[in-house]
Amino acid sequence: MSSFVIKIIAAVSMLIDHMGLLLFPQYGIMRILGRLAFPLYAFCIAEGFYYTRDRKRYFLQIFVLGLLCQIVYFIADGSMYLGVLIAFSMSILLMWALDEVKKALAAKDGTMKAAAIFVLSLAAVAALCHFMTVDYGFVGILLPVLAFASDKKWVRLGLFSLGLAALCAVIQVSGGLDVQWWAMAALPLLALYNGKPGKYRMKYFFYIFYPAHLAVLYLIAMFV
């Protein structure tokens, strides 16, 4: 299974989830199907960071799209919480810092400095999550980082699985969605991932789809 197929499944799952949230709250099955979206996208964020040739551009694309979504959230309901793309942009910064640690370990030089920067970055993100509401919280931000932590497929998937289970537990304990454990169903799909991008890329479609579908759904919800 290519990353393109995973992104398509994630996009469909996200659309169903947000339709269930905004238009059809009486159909709980839509929220269950929507649990696949976040873990699939989190894994794809890690893959995108690993393979991108321009990390700064990759970060800015995710961050700017996140800002556009924040505008949609604020216009729709005055919400100031930080959405999932802002969370993923923080994941990218943490992966960047972690990669410097990995390079320092390989070169056996500057390891302490790189590790200190990574730890300080973790502390800064944790503090932000403490003082502000961030979509999926600190553990959610760490999911792509766990997927990036190793070059070995099954180690990556194992770390990611532990992180996803921790996220589901945190959400359940904090009184969030009681169907969040259905997110674990994304793991068999990720196990089928072949490490290839697929025949089609459609990168900008996926970038545009997130803010566009939110804007359309919020507009429909305002008038229905």
VENVEN-V125678 format. One record per helix or strand of 3 or more residues. SS is the DSSP state (H for helix, E for strand). FROM is the first residue (numbers start at 1). TO is the last residue. If there is no record, write none. Layout:
ss=SS from=FROM to=TO
ss=SS from=FROM to=TO
//
This chain:
ss=H from=3 to=22
ss=H from=28 to=33
ss=H from=35 to=51
ss=H from=55 to=77
ss=H from=84 to=107
ss=H from=111 to=131
ss=H from=137 to=148
ss=H from=153 to=173
ss=H from=180 to=191
ss=H from=203 to=223
//
